[in-house]
Amino acid sequence: MIWFILIITLINLTANVYAQLQRNFPTDSKLGRLTTYAFPEVRINDQSMYLSVGSQIRDKNNLIILPATLNETGFIRYQLDIMGHVHRIWFLTADETSQAKKEEK
């Protein structure tokens, strides 16, 4: 029984370490603010754009959001494909947003 409790405790301790890892965004990704969304159109920085085929959207926990179920707005990092369509979107946490704003200056 003691071994079981020890193993569970160690698993919980390592989970906290993984939660603190920072996400690395591609160098060509841009900071933006997603304001409205109507599939397949998104509005980033007051500019209308379209999602690419196979686009990927990730929330603040780095989990994939299906485009049809997106109901979130806020600061994002986004990446365009070669056609100029939005290929990837990452919703930013408060820390990531402040870091991105510092890098943009």
Number of C-alpha atoms within 10 A of each C-alpha: 5 7 8 8 10 11 11 11 11 10 11 11 11 10 10 10 9 9 9 8 8 9 12 6 12 10 7 9 15 15 20 21 17 21 15 16 19 12 12 14 15 18 17 21 13 12 9 11 17 18 21 18 11 10 18 18 21 19 16 14 12 12 11 13 16 11 17 10 8 14 10 13 14 14 21 26 22 23 22 19 13 9 8 12 16 24 19 19 24 24 24 24 15 11 9 17 18 11 12 18 11 9 9 8 5
